[in-house]
């Protein structure tokens, strides 16, 4: 699964980091 995170705020960054910990996610942009 590929995830695209829009936004540069702390919330988006934390969400992207949390998502990237998931074994199902192959790529976070």
Buried (B, 14 or more C-beta within 10 A) or exposed (E): EEBEBEEEEEEEEEBBEEBEEEEEBEEBE
